[in-house]
Amino acid sequence: MKMLLRLLILFLFFSDNQAQWTTKSIGGQTWNVAYALDISSDGILSLFIPTSIFPRKISISFDLGNTWNKYNTGNEFDGTCITSADLGHIWFTTDDGKIFHSSDSGKTWVLQFYDSSNPYFFDFIKFFNVDNGIAVADAISPNSPMTILKTSNGGNNWNIINNSYMIGENAKDVFYQISFPSLLTGFIAGDKSNKLYKTSDGGYNWEEIQLPVFFNDFSLVSFYNDKLGFIIGSENLSKINLYRTTDGGVNWKRIEIVPKTSVCDIEFLPNSPNNIWFSDYDNLYFSSDTGDTWSIIKLADSVLGARNIEFLNDFVGFILCDNSKFYSTKNNGGMFTGVEEIGFEFPDKFFLSQNYPNPFNPSTTISFTVPSSTEYYSVLQNVTLKVYDILGNEVATLVDENKPAGVYNVQCIMNNTSSGVYFYTLKAGPFTETKKMLLMK
């Protein structure tokens, strides 16, 4: 039976790739050139829909793109980049030097940063959690450095941390030439000098990275971590090429795929960086071997018009395109890359499993699921999993954070507690469930 299931899935995959990415409407809205798209760790989608009407509005989805809400930002200028940390917290930057923040999923907005004497053009913003974020703006003059701003309190205070690096530099386009895979590690391609810069201390200091011979005119910089990354650009202002590094830019390998256009994007699957999606505006490609080989993925449109690819996890992803096109997938575009993915289904309700083993000494595993339904996304604030003794005293907190839809396994280790009956409780929004377990030493 298992073999039959695998053969059926392979048949479906090879016979109809087109069905694995589906088109979605964004509330009947239309646009020509797509703006920025971002997805938070708990599955909140946020994007700009370009319109000729001011003030600009922002579109938010709480159910993975099935329905959308439009909110007035109060901004009279164009937004450039957008980032979301979790349910409720969204930031965006503008082309006239402003940073806006919403703590209620886009319903209301507060201006967090604006220096009227220096109208920065912001190219990039990213929050790694609700407290820590980085923003990047072009140099305001040929003699000034690129502007790097940092916050550790959710944007209530922004500090300029770059005073002497990347003098006169600017990014060629918003966010495509800037990549911060972590709070400490970042890469910026300078359009003025055609140089690639790297920071390992969160933007305070920068070093120049050696590039392939004759490489110039950056189109894209995308890194998964401090070692693995891609750059796209032309050689001698002619053919566009894709290069990969696995050692942080010490060495580069030209990848045997030729982008058709300079408008490109690359997205690593969050937990499987060997699986990569790549678009060159007209076409969509997938690699399961870190870019050594690629398969072209045919969609309904002969010209895709792709601008931005984002994945929530190794299954759920989105492509924002020009000309009012928006795609989504719930199975990694049908590209099955492992046995565990064959049986994957999105949970439609919370569920707390019995720990295993039980009785245990001193460790056991507790599993739970977080649903993807609209009902729970609209109210879910936080998931907690705590352990209590028989008197109701809290013994341990195993989970206390926002969680996207999925199945989770948590290890509980009780080295410094005595034998006896304990209880563990899962709470999330209106959901609460408690189960009993036995520690025997």
C-alpha positions in Angstrom: 0.0 0.0 0.0 2.8 2.4 0.9 4.6 1.6 -2.4 1.3 2.2 -4.3 0.9 5.6 -2.6 4.4 6.7 -3.5 3.9 5.6 -7.2 0.6 7.5 -7.3 2.3 10.7 -5.9 5.2 10.4 -8.4 2.7 10.0 -11.2 0.8 13.1 -10.2 4.0 15.0 -9.8 5.5 14.2 -13.2 2.2 14.5 -15.1 1.0 17.8 -13.7 3.4 20.2 -12.0 1.0 23.0 -12.9 -1.5 22.0 -10.3 0.9 22.4 -7.4 1.0 26.2 -7.5 -2.5 27.7 -7.5 -3.5 31.3 -8.3 -5.1 33.4 -5.6 -7.1 36.6 -5.6 -6.0 39.4 -3.3 -9.5 40.8 -2.5 -10.2 41.7 -6.1 -7.3 44.2 -6.1 -5.3 44.8 -9.3 -1.8 46.1 -9.9 0.8 46.4 -12.6 4.2 46.3 -10.8 4.3 44.2 -7.6 5.6 45.7 -4.4 7.1 43.9 -1.3 5.7 40.8 0.3 6.6 39.3 3.7 5.3 36.4 5.9 5.8 36.2 9.7 6.7 33.1 11.7 3.0 32.5 12.5 1.8 32.8 9.0 0.6 36.4 8.7 1.0 37.6 5.1 1.5 41.4 4.5 2.1 43.2 1.2 1.8 46.5 -0.6 -0.7 46.8 -3.4 0.4 49.8 -5.6 -2.3 52.2 -6.3 -2.5 55.8 -7.6 -4.6 56.8 -4.6 -3.0 58.2 -1.4 -2.6 57.4 1.3 -1.2 54.0 0.4 -2.9 50.9 1.8 -1.5 47.6 3.0 -3.1 44.2 2.6 -2.9 41.6 5.4 -4.0 38.0 5.3 -4.5 35.9 8.5 -5.3 32.6 6.7 -2.4 32.0 4.2 -3.8 34.2 1.5 -7.4 33.0 1.3 -8.9 36.3 2.5 -7.4 39.7 2.7 -7.9 42.9 4.8 -7.0 46.4 3.5 -5.7 48.9 6.0 -4.9 52.6 5.6 -1.3 53.3 6.5 -1.6 57.1 6.6 1.6 57.3 4.5 1.6 59.8 1.6 4.7 58.4 0.0 5.6 55.0 -1.5 6.5 52.2 0.8 9.7 50.3 -0.2 10.0 47.3 2.1 7.9 45.4 4.7 8.6 43.0 7.5 6.5 41.2 10.1 7.7 39.5 13.3 4.6 37.7 14.5 0.9 38.1 14.8 0.3 41.8 15.1 3.7 43.3 14.6 4.4 44.8 11.2 6.9 47.4 10.0 7.4 49.2 6.6 9.8 51.7 5.2 9.3 54.5 2.7 11.2 56.3 0.0 11.2 59.5 2.0 12.9 58.2 5.2 10.1 56.9 7.4 9.7 53.7 9.4 6.1 52.9 10.4 5.0 50.2 12.9 1.7 48.5 13.6 1.1 46.4 16.7 -2.4 45.4 15.7 -1.9 43.6 12.4 -2.1 46.7 10.3 -5.3 48.3 11.7 -3.4 51.4 13.0 0.1 52.7 12.3 2.7 54.7 14.3 5.6 56.7 12.8 8.7 55.3 14.6 11.5 57.0 12.7 11.9 60.1 10.6 14.8 62.5 10.3 13.5 65.5 8.2 17.0 66.8 7.7 18.1 63.5 6.1 15.4 62.1 3.8 16.8 58.6 3.6 15.7 56.2 0.9 15.2 52.9 2.7 16.1 49.8 0.8 15.6 47.2 3.4 14.0 46.3 6.8 13.9 43.0 8.7 12.8 42.1 12.2 14.1 38.8 13.6 11.7 38.9 16.5 9.4 41.5 18.1 12.4 43.4 19.6 15.4 43.2 17.2 15.4 44.7 13.7 17.7 46.2 11.1 17.0 48.8 8.4 19.3 49.9 5.6 19.1 53.1 3.5 21.2 54.6 0.7 24.0 57.0 1.5 22.6 60.5 1.6 25.7 62.0 -0.2 28.8 60.8 -2.0 30.8 61.4 1.1 28.5 59.7 3.7 28.2 56.0 4.5 25.3 53.8 3.8 22.8 54.2 6.7 22.4 51.1 8.9 19.8 51.5 11.7 19.3 49.0 14.5 16.7 48.6 17.2 16.5 46.2 20.2 13.2 47.4 21.6 10.7 46.9 18.7 11.6 50.1 16.9 10.8 52.5 19.8 14.4 53.6 19.4 16.5 53.4 16.2 20.3 53.9 16.4 22.5 54.6 13.4 25.4 52.2 13.8 27.4 52.6 10.6 29.7 55.7 10.5 32.5 54.8 8.2 31.8 51.9 5.9 30.4 51.8 2.3 30.9 55.5 1.6 28.6 56.9 -1.0 27.0 53.4 -1.6 23.4 52.7 -2.5 21.5 49.6 -3.4 20.5 49.1 -7.1 17.0 48.1 -6.1 15.0 47.7 -2.9 15.8 44.6 -0.8 17.1 42.5 -3.8 20.8 43.4 -3.1 20.6 43.1 0.7 20.4 39.9 2.7 20.5 39.4 6.5 20.1 35.7 7.3 20.6 36.4 11.0 20.8 39.3 13.4 24.6 39.3 13.3 25.3 38.3 9.7 24.5 40.5 6.7 25.5 41.1 3.1 25.1 44.2 1.0 25.9 44.7 -2.7 27.0 48.3 -3.4 25.7 49.5 -6.7 28.2 52.4 -7.0 31.3 50.2 -6.6 30.0 46.8 -7.6 31.4 45.4 -4.4 29.9 42.9 -1.9 30.2 43.7 1.8 29.7 41.4 4.8 29.1 42.0 8.5 29.5 39.5 11.2 28.6 41.7 14.2 25.2 43.0 13.2 26.2 45.9 11.0 28.8 47.7 13.1 31.7 46.6 11.0 32.0 45.5 7.3 34.5 43.7 5.1 34.7 43.5 1.4 34.1 40.0 -0.1 36.1 38.9 -3.1 33.9 38.4 -6.1 34.3 36.2 -9.2 36.5 37.7 -11.9 34.7 40.2 -14.1 31.6 40.1 -12.0 29.6 43.3 -11.8 26.1 44.9 -11.9 24.4 43.0 -9.1 20.8 41.8 -9.6 20.4 39.7 -6.4 22.1 38.8 -3.1 20.6 35.9 -1.1 22.1 34.1 1.8 20.7 31.3 3.9 23.4 31.7 6.7 26.9 33.1 7.0 28.3 30.4 4.6 25.7 29.5 2.0 24.5 32.1 -0.5 23.9 33.1 -4.1 24.7 36.2 -6.1 23.4 37.1 -9.5 24.9 39.7 -11.9 26.5 40.2 -15.3 30.0 39.6 -16.4 31.5 42.5 -18.4 28.0 43.9 -18.6 26.9 41.1 -20.8 25.4 37.7 -19.9 23.7 37.4 -16.5 25.1 34.6 -14.3 24.3 32.9 -11.1 27.1 32.1 -8.5 27.0 30.1 -5.3 29.3 30.2 -2.2 29.4 27.6 0.6 32.1 29.3 2.6 30.9 32.9 3.1 32.3 34.3 -0.2 35.8 32.9 0.0 35.1 30.8 -3.1 32.4 31.0 -5.8 31.0 28.5 -8.2 29.2 29.5 -11.4 25.9 27.6 -11.6 24.9 26.1 -14.9 21.6 28.0 -15.3 21.4 31.3 -17.1 18.8 33.8 -15.9 16.8 35.2 -18.7 16.3 38.6 -17.0 17.9 40.7 -14.3 14.7 40.6 -12.2 15.3 37.5 -10.0 14.6 36.1 -6.6 15.9 33.0 -4.7 14.2 31.4 -1.7 15.7 28.6 0.4 13.2 26.3 2.1 13.5 27.4 5.8 14.5 24.0 7.2 16.0 22.4 4.1 18.4 24.8 2.4 19.4 22.2 -0.2 15.9 22.8 -1.7 15.8 26.2 -3.5 13.2 28.1 -5.6 14.5 30.5 -8.2 12.7 32.9 -10.5 14.1 35.0 -13.3 10.8 37.0 -13.8 9.7 34.9 -16.8 10.3 31.4 -15.4 10.3 29.4 -12.2 12.9 26.8 -11.3 13.5 24.3 -8.5 16.7 22.6 -7.2 16.9 19.9 -4.6 20.7 19.7 -4.6 21.7 23.3 -3.5 21.7 24.6 -7.0 23.8 22.1 -8.8 20.9 21.1 -11.1 17.6 22.8 -11.8 14.1 21.8 -13.1 11.9 24.4 -14.8 8.4 24.5 -13.3 5.6 25.2 -15.7 2.8 27.3 -14.4 -0.4 28.5 -16.1 1.1 31.8 -17.3 3.7 31.6 -20.1 5.3 34.8 -18.6 5.3 34.5 -14.8 6.3 38.1 -13.9 7.7 37.0 -10.6 9.0 39.5 -8.1 9.1 37.9 -4.7 9.1 34.3 -3.4 8.4 33.6 0.3 8.0 30.4 2.2 6.5 30.0 5.7 7.9 26.5 6.1 9.1 23.6 3.9 5.6 23.2 2.4 3.7 26.6 2.4 5.0 29.2 -0.1 3.9 32.2 -2.1 5.0 34.0 -5.3 4.0 37.7 -5.8 4.0 38.7 -9.5 3.3 41.7 -11.7 0.0 42.2 -13.5 -2.2 41.2 -10.5 -0.9 37.6 -10.2 -0.4 35.8 -6.9 0.5 32.1 -6.5 0.5 29.8 -3.4 1.4 26.2 -2.6 0.8 23.9 0.3 3.1 21.1 -0.8 6.3 22.9 -1.8 5.0 23.2 -5.4 4.6 19.5 -5.7 8.3 18.9 -5.4 8.4 15.9 -3.0 11.9 15.7 -1.6 11.7 13.3 1.3 9.6 10.4 2.7 8.4 12.5 5.6 6.7 14.9 3.3 4.5 12.3 1.6 2.1 11.9 4.5 2.0 15.6 5.5 -1.4 17.2 6.1 -2.2 20.6 7.6 -3.9 20.2 11.0 -7.4 21.7 11.3 -7.5 21.6 15.1 -5.3 21.7 18.2 -4.2 18.4 19.5 -2.1 17.3 22.4 -0.6 13.8 22.3 0.2 11.5 25.2 3.9 11.7 26.1 6.1 8.8 25.0 7.6 6.9 26.7 5.4 6.9 29.7 6.4 6.2 32.4 9.8 7.8 31.7 13.2 8.5 33.2 14.4 11.2 32.9 13.3 12.3 29.4 10.1 12.0 27.4 8.7 13.5 24.2 5.4 15.5 24.0 3.8 16.2 20.6 1.2 18.8 19.7 -0.4 20.3 16.6 -1.2 23.9 15.8 -4.1 24.4 13.2 -4.1 26.5 10.1 -7.8 27.5 10.1 -8.9 31.1 10.0 -10.7 30.8 13.3 -7.6 30.1 15.2 -5.3 32.4 13.3 -7.5 35.4 14.1 -7.2 34.8 17.9 -4.0 33.0 18.4 -1.5 35.0 20.3 0.9 32.5 21.9 1.4 28.8 22.5 2.5 27.6 25.9 3.3 24.1 27.1 4.0 23.8 30.8 4.6 21.0 33.3 3.1 21.0 36.8 3.4 18.8 39.9 0.5 17.1 41.6 -0.1 20.2 43.8 -0.3 22.5 40.8 3.1 24.1 41.1 4.8 25.0 37.8 7.8 22.7 37.3 8.9 23.7 33.8 8.0 25.8 30.7 8.7 23.8 27.6 7.2 26.2 25.0 6.2 29.9 25.2 6.2 31.5 21.8 4.1 32.1 18.7 3.9 29.0 16.5 2.8 28.6 12.8 0.6 25.7 11.8 2.3 22.3 12.1 3.2 19.4 14.2 5.8 19.8 17.0 7.8 17.4 19.1 9.1 18.8 22.4 11.6 16.9 24.6 10.9 17.1 28.4 13.9 16.4 30.6 13.4 16.1 34.4 16.7 15.4 35.9 16.3 17.4 39.2 12.7 16.3 40.1 11.5 13.4 42.2 9.5 10.4 41.0 5.7 10.9 40.8 2.8 12.0 38.8 3.1 15.2 36.8 0.7 17.1 34.4 1.5 19.0 31.2 -0.8 21.6 29.8 -1.0 23.1 26.3 -2.7 26.5 26.0 -3.2 28.6 22.8 -5.9 31.2 22.6 -9.1 29.6 23.8 -7.7 26.1 23.6 -6.5 24.3 26.8 -5.7 20.6 27.3 -4.0 18.8 30.1 -2.5 15.2 30.2 -0.9 13.2 33.0 2.5 11.5 32.9 4.6 9.4 35.3 8.2 9.9 36.2 9.9 6.8 37.7 13.5 7.0 38.9 
